[in-house]
Each structure stands twice: as structure tokens, then as C-alpha cells.
Amino acid sequence: MLPLLVVAAVMLPLFTSGGFLLRSLAHEKSSRVTEILLVSLRPRQLLAGKLLGLGVLTLVQYAIWGAIALLAQAPNRLDQSAEIWCLHPETRTV
């Protein structure tokens, strides 16, 4: 089950960001923004910037998922530490 979740966690953002990139490129084809940008940039620089930006956004998405996972596990950790504290009364300081 865990391998399936890991694969889904990796593939979902990759496919999503790939879709955003393709949609963005298709939109720019029909707009004048690309013409203005291509005068000041090379096409490779424009595409590299888009890929870098989407890569950073994907990493931020992973970081948010990780933070949510840690927060979801926090109550379990508190329960375990309280249980350990109750089992070992000699560790308590009053």
C-alpha cells in the first residue's frame, strides 16, 4: 500500500504541473505576450524559466503535504508520549 501512495504522491504533481505548462504554452501561442518576451529572451530561456517556476511550485506543494502529514500525526505522538510518561512514574518531577 505504501509504494502505491508514494507513486501517487510523486506522479500527481508531475502530471498536474505538466498540464499547467502545456496550457500556459498554448495560451501564449495565441497572445502577444510571447512576441514581446521573445524579443528580449531566447525561447529556451523562456521555457527554462517556466520549468523552473513549476518545479519550485511542485516542491512547495510537497512541503505543504509533508507539513499536513506531520500535523495529522501530532496527536498520535502526544498520546504516545503521555502514555510513556504515565507508565514510568519515576521520570515525573513534581
C-alpha positions, 0 to 999 in steps of 0.5 A: 500500500505504501509504494502505491501512495508514494507513486501517487504522491510523486506522479500527481504533481508531475502530471498536474504541473505538466498540464499547467505548462502545456496550457500556459504554452498554448495560451501564449501561442495565441497572445502577444505576450510571447512576441514581446518576451521573445524579443528580449529572451531566447525561447529556451530561456523562456521555457527554462524559466517556466520549468523552473517556476513549476518545479519550485511550485511542485516542491512547495506543494510537497512541503505543504503535504509533508507539513499536513502529514506531520500535523495529522500525526501530532496527536498520535505522538502526544498520546504516545508520549503521555502514555510513556510518561504515565507508565514510568512514574519515576521520570515525573518531577513534581 
